[in-house]
Amino acid sequence: MAFTYPKLALLSITIFISIFPETSISVDLERGFLQCFSSGLGNSNSTAEVILTHNNSSYASLLQSSIRNLRFLDSSVPKPTLIVTPRDIFHIQTAITCSVKQGLQVRVRSGGHDYEGLSSVSDVPFLIIDLTNLRSISIDIKDESAWVQAGATLGELYYAIANASNVFGFPAGSCPTVGVGGHLSGGGFGTIFRKYGLAADNVIDVHMVDVNGKILNRTLMGEELFWAIRGGGGSSFGVVTSWKIKLVPVPPIVTIFNVPKTLDQNAINLFQKWQTIAHKLPGELFLHSVMGVTSSSSIIGGKTVLVSFTGLYLGKAENLLPLMQNNFVELDLHPNNCTEMSWIQSVLYFAGYSINESLDVLLQRNQTFRSFKAKSDYVMEPIPMVGLKGLWNMLLEEDTPILILTPYGGRMSEISESETPFPHRNGIIYGIQYLVYWDSNEETPKHIDWMRRLYGYMVPYVSKCPRAAYLNYRDLDIGVNRGNTSYQEAKSWGLKYFKGNFERLAQVKGEVDPSNFFRNEQSIPPLS
């Protein structure tokens, strides 16, 4: 008699339970889910193609392929009971229906860049819906729009846009392996957001599957849910399967420049000036600062702070130079500092590639990453000299610290903080992303302790009441849910990400997922 996949799976599970009875609860969930999924599809072969169990030879490689923070590859980190790799929306509907029936928590993963690993890790029995097979992109230049499936990466999106046109772009992030699904649902910003706003500000329709397994678009879901998933985190409300985005015009030629300065090259004074002008520059000019440390033989300790002033101008160098002369003459920008290129070449540049590299590098989904910890802040007024000196001293304690300081203003100051759940708009002069990297998990406590001390040091110099944070730079230190956490309890972290929008998000959650099925350590709680 021929065995179908479910029969073989059930036989293996039965033998497994007899040897390891303490795992019976997890195995019962797996068995129940497999039976439900197979019954829903009516095709056992499809089940084998879509679901990976621990016994599948591809399970480990797929799980690891999209984990971008190596802290979460440690053997002590809980692993999913199953990985579902849907090939169409019906597979997602079936997975949700069966997960609800079995009480198996769902984590959704598109690019795997969740900073705290919430798309791949849970302390309760769970499965991952990995969207890697759902990454088609359809560009409509005539309509100036595109449909992008949630499993696509930003690199794949940029590649598709560039192949269709050299005068359109999209205002999303710089890292090409970031998944479209999580990036857009958390806000999403990049080098042209001062001109065009966030990625989420340029979403015009969406397809998603809700807790009842229903397929919704903007019309069917209504404007409240459409509002919530554009900056409030889509995984709290369902599984977003695709986004319709508005493409934005870019000139045939843009200009890039980078001017690095150490402390003994007047970095402090230059940064002081940067703080006062970067957010006031025209929206066509993005000028951010990146702080780190570099070796220096002339300084005790052998290293110093390096501040790099890197810019993207939507236009030619001949128009950029007088603009910089009038606003930031101290940087002493010259033609030989500037490189003209196409917009898609600027994407390569900010992704760390040569601008002459083949665009095919943007299609590489799997890259080598290290362990890291990150946090975020928003600055409302320039940090004084005394604050900066203390900051430099803290940076010098670490070997690989990075602070990315992103100027706001421009279009971001024109959009209401309640237009989407992302509230960090007018009044912010720049945002900060703090990062520290390391190689060995044995070093984890030391580096996380340093990051927390740095975050504590910055208290006097950043936003207050609440101290704001960016959802896509997720940080569990600011608060976590404990099971079915109430709205009042979740405010400890929710107000920091969403400010006054948090209550509205919780009300939407109460309407569309009142049982709080879609939940994690920082998911929106339902409020009725």
ZIZIVEN-V235237 format. One record per helix or strand of 2 or more residues. SS is the DSSP state (H for helix, E for strand). FROM is the first residue (numbers start at 1). LEN is the number of residues. Records with the same first field share a line. If there is no record, write none. Layout:
SS->FROM-LEN / FROM-LEN
This chain:
H->5-15 / 21-21 / 44-7 / 59-7 / 70-4 / 89-14 / 154-11 / 180-6 / 193-4 / 200-3 / 218-4 / 223-6 / 234-3 / 263-3 / 267-14 / 317-11 / 329-3 / 335-3 / 343-8 / 359-5 / 385-11 / 410-4 / 441-21 / 471-3 / 476-3 / 487-12 / 501-12
E->51-2 / 82-3 / 105-5 / 126-5 / 137-4 / 145-5 / 168-2 / 203-7 / 215-2 / 239-8 / 248-2 / 254-9 / 285-11 / 303-11 / 338-4 / 371-9 / 401-7 / 430-9
